Amino acid sequence: MLELRAHCECCGKDLPPDAGDAMICSFECTYCSVCAGSRLHGACPNCGGDLQRRPRRSAALLAKYPASTERRPLVCAGT
């Protein structure tokens, strides 16, 4: 099951499950589209993989399989 992370791991922007600007790599690292394009140039700083739009989960399945509320450390500090 895809982990829907709660925020951009670069700038900290909240990314709710229905966010249209959430981007992920194959390890589910999550970034907003602004950081993915302008700061990360389409590549995950953790694994080097490319960033793709995060799929959305339907409301019915979101109730059964909720998004993560855990906040991860930011990886873009100082960039």
C-alpha positions in Angstrom: 0.0 0.0 0.0 1.4 3.4 -1.0 2.2 5.6 2.0 0.6 9.0 1.5 3.1 11.2 3.4 1.8 14.4 5.0 4.2 17.0 3.7 6.9 18.1 1.3 10.2 16.6 2.6 12.0 19.6 1.2 10.1 22.8 2.3 7.6 21.3 4.8 4.4 22.3 2.9 1.4 20.3 3.9 0.4 17.8 1.2 -3.0 16.3 2.1 -4.0 13.0 0.4 -5.9 14.8 -2.4 -3.0 17.3 -3.2 -2.6 17.6 -6.9 0.9 18.9 -6.6 2.4 16.0 -4.6 5.4 14.2 -6.2 7.0 10.9 -5.2 9.9 8.7 -6.0 9.8 4.9 -6.0 10.6 4.8 -2.3 7.7 7.2 -1.6 9.8 10.2 -0.7 7.3 13.1 -1.1 7.8 16.6 -2.4 5.6 19.5 -3.6 5.8 20.2 -7.3 7.6 23.5 -6.8 10.5 21.9 -4.9 10.5 18.9 -7.2 11.0 21.2 -10.2 13.0 24.1 -8.9 15.1 22.8 -6.1 15.4 19.1 -6.9 15.3 19.2 -10.7 13.0 16.2 -10.9 15.3 13.8 -8.9 14.9 12.6 -5.4 17.8 13.7 -3.2 17.6 10.5 -1.1 17.8 7.8 -3.8 18.4 9.7 -7.1 15.2 8.4 -8.6 12.9 10.5 -10.8 9.9 12.2 -9.2 6.3 11.5 -10.5 2.9 12.8 -9.6 1.5 11.0 -6.5 -1.7 9.1 -7.3 -4.8 10.0 -5.3 -6.7 7.5 -3.2 -10.5 7.5 -3.2 -12.4 8.8 -0.1 -13.8 5.3 0.6 -10.4 3.7 0.5 -8.8 6.7 2.4 -11.2 5.9 5.3 -10.0 2.3 5.3 -6.4 3.1 4.6 -5.6 6.5 6.0 -2.8 8.7 4.9 0.3 9.1 7.1 0.3 11.9 9.7 4.0 11.4 10.5 6.3 14.4 9.7 9.7 13.5 8.4 12.9 15.6 8.7 13.4 18.0 5.9 16.1 17.1 3.4 16.6 20.5 1.7 17.8 22.6 4.7 20.5 24.9 3.5 19.8 24.5 -0.2 
